[in-house]
Amino acid sequence: MQLIVEQGYDTVTLADVAAAAGVGRTAVYNHFPDKESVLLAMADDATERYLVRLRAAMADDDAPLAKLRTFLRMQMTELAGHHTRMAGIGTALSAEGRARIREHIAPMMETLQGTLTDAIAAGDIPEQDVPTVSMMISSITAARFTVGLTGDALDHAISVCTDFVLRGVGAGNLVDDDVLGLGRDGVLGNGAVGPGAVDPSGAADSVAESGPLQE
């Protein structure tokens, strides 16, 4: 990974990988036919380790919406660094490689969909199109607006995004309006109507029509 960061994916060779690992080129070729296979193996390992951490963290929460908050926080924290290191690599991969990378998204989507389904069953949010809503939430968490952010700046971005998602799925009653700069009536400081202005009693209809708010 460090080689890719320093030299760029296109310029790294298997010989470079072998040298960095302190092994002979033959040893690397015995396991990996090309550098793409090395990258995909690294991605598989990183995804599996992340899923273990994600599931463990979500298991500490009892309520579905608490699990959703944890999911959002971990996704944006992980992707803030992930995109910084890996931006642009996808376009250099083969079609098969890109498909393999997309497979890494599936377990996260299943986790998100299960969490939303549990929240609906618990009466925490209204009925909605869970697969579509999950794709839209994934698009938000994977956006590049967190790239390079750390500390308080990253925490603030995660807080704003989390509140935005909660409003979108119909859990606006749990949102701190101060985070988005909204008054209690959902009006922004400049007089524009913000998400908080949505009438909770009509949330189910709004979701059914257009959905609340993937890679």
Residue, then its C-alpha position, 0 to 999 in steps of 0.5 A: m500500500q505504501l508503495i502505491v501511495e509513494q509511486g502510484y499504482d501504474t509505476v509499481t511492479l511486482a519486483d518493487v513489491a518483492a523488494a519492499a516485502g524483503v523476499g525474492r521475486t519468485a516468491v511473489y510470483n508463486h502467489f500472485p500472477d500480477k500486481e492487480s492480484v496483490l492489490l485485490a488480496m490486500a483489499d480482501d484482507a482489509t475489508e474482512r478486518y474492517l467488517v470484524r471491527l464494524r460488526a463488533a462496534m455495532a454489537d455494542d449498541d442495543a437500539p437500531l438507530a444507535k447501530l445506524r449512527t455507529f455504522l455511519r461514523m465508522q464508514m466515514t472514518e474509514l473512507a476518509g483515509h481509504h479514499t486518500r490512499m486509494a483514490g483513482i486506483g479503480t480506473a487502473l484495474s481490469a473489469e474483473g478487478r473492479a467487479r471484485i472491488r465492488e463485491h466488498i461493498a455487498p457485506m456493508m450494504e447487507t449490514l446497513q439494510g438489516t439495520l434499517t429493517d430493524a429500525i422500521a420493525a421497532g417503529d423508529i422510522p417509517e416504512q420505506d424502500v430499504p434497498t434504495v435508501s441504503m444505496m443513497i446512504s452509501s453514496i453519502t458516506a462514500a462521498r469525498f467531502t471527508v478526504g483529508l479531514t481529521g480530528d474535530a473537522l472530521d467529527h463535525a462532518i460525520s455529525v452533520c452527515t449523520d443528522f442529515v441521514l437521520r432526517g432523511v430516514g424519518a428520525g429527525n426527532l433525534v437530530d440536534d438542530d444546532v449541528l446543522g445550524l437550524g432553528r427548531d422550526g427547521v429554518l436555516g439562519n439565512g431564512a431557507v427551509g432546511p430538512g428540519a422543516v419536514d413534518p414528521s407526520g408526513a415522513a412516510d409519504s415523502v419516503a414512499e414518493s422519492g426516498p430519503l436521502q453507494e460508492 
